[in-house]
Structures are given as C-alpha cells and as structure tokens.
C-alpha cells in the first residue's frame, strides 16, 4: 500500500498531538500547540501527515518559504527543530518510502527545494539514523552542520561539581558563599525582570533582540506551564542576578533556551550557581540530557561560548540541516 500525504488542517490537531506524544523523536517544538502560538500571518504553514494503510506513519511540520525566487518546503521556521516525526518501529523500507513520497509530493506542489532540520540524536527515545540515511541516499545534502552543546545527565547529584572544570567549581563555591539563592519561579514580575536583563545583554553583545517578545514568552508559559520554567539566581536580598529559561522538550531532553545575567552583579557568579542547581533538577527529574543549544552560527564556532558551555562538562553533537534542490 502506497503512502498518502495530506496537508495539516485544524480538524487533525488531536491526531497530530497524539502522534507527537507517542513518537520516537517528537519534541515540544513539533506540537501544534507550540506552532500555533505564532500569529497566523507570520508563516505560511505547509505541515504534512503521511499515512499508510489508514494509520499515521509520520508527520512533517513545515512552511512554504520563498527566498531569492526559490520556493522551499522548509522545516517550520517557528521552531528550533523540524524534520519527520516518526515512531520507534519505523523500518528502513518505510524511511525510504517516506522520503521518496515527500520528494514526489514537493515537486508536484511546485516547490524548488526541501530543507529539513531534524532534532539531534539525543532527542530520540531509541537511536535510529534511518531517516538521515534515506535523505542522503535520495540526494539530500548537508546544508550546514551546527554543533549543539549537551550534558549527559548520567551521574549522581553528588558528582555534579566533579563534572565542572575547576573555574566553574570555584565560581559555584563563591556564589554559594555570597549567599546566592537559586529557585524556580512562577512569578510574572520575575519573568519581566529576567527579560529586561536578557534584552539588555543581547543588545549590548550582539545588537539583536530575543527570539520571543515578552508577551510571546509569557503566552508560551501559559500554554506550557509544566514545560517552560524560569530558574532565577538572586542575592540574599532577593535581587535577581541571573536567570535561565528552560524548555522541557520531551521526556529525555531539557533545553536551556535563554541564559542571561546582570553584568553589574556578575561577581555573584549567578549563572554558575544556576547550572549547578539546574543539572541537579534535571537528574532528579529523570531527564537524560541537558541541551545548551548551539555555539556555532553557519558553522562558525564562537570559541568563548564553547569554553563557557564546556566548563559545565558539555560536549558537542550535530544539529544538521539537509536540503534537496530539484
């Protein structure tokens, strides 16, 4: 029985969400709830469902994107990851059938290219490179290979400092000695305080704004109360010195989406204290990896950012983007 492809529509939302939840590699970023928080006119959604023998075989969150006269079926621009969402029972034959069906469909719909950014292997419940292999065998090429820093949470809470380098260990001890308090907070005023710190730092260092506006971040928190968490480091007088917004992406991986500190209060070493306690939280909650996000931009390493993340025991994994031009 051949694979059938249909465009996503709102009446398929429940079926889509159930599949993501039970999939091998689905994340928060693949859910319709996350993709739909964007204003409807921001992206031209072109998400797809692949069925075989009447059952859903795979999902593909995507948008119709045009740049320089080229029309691309692109991994959803409103999410960190895209690519096929699949079950852990997907066979190699089914992987090839999916990719071949996608290529035939995209050509027939008038696209000039297909561009996918699947989640890194750490997000998979069971390891599989079937889709990657099928993509390459069908002519996809690696458009770019970024490096994302990850900490495998395969040690005990008592060993956390042993995984940090000496500089980070000293910083944690200094912060604790100064009375730094780390806590998870639901307080909207503290989200606002953190966002002000984040926005100021990004403008000073990079001349950019955060990916999300403050209302968007608060909206996401409202939509995903158990999956988006702000950890704040404060002085004994409750003045925020640093914060980290964590996204619980799936049952395996938590992602440090936003990290920032108040430059004037840097001597408190709030970020170091935060990651000591966040790693502890991740271990206690049973997550397998903490993802720091990429430290490369278009494959160009930010060496200082790499050293910062490595100071907490992080190592690099690929975050690939693959493209096929017809």
Secondary structure by P-SEA (a helix, b strand, c coil): cbbbbbcccccaaaaaaaaaaacccccccccccccccccccccccccbbbbccccccccccccccccccccccccccccccccccccccccaaaaaaaaaaaaaaaaaacccbbbbbcccccccccccaaaaaaaaaacccccbbbbbbbbccccccccccccccaaaaaaaaaaaaabbbbbbbccaaaaaaaaaaaaaaaaacccccccccaaaaaaaaaaccccbbbbbbbccccccccbbbbbccccccccccbbbbcccccccaaaaaaaaaaaaaaaaacccbbbccccccccccaaaaaaaaaccbbbbbbbbbbbbcc
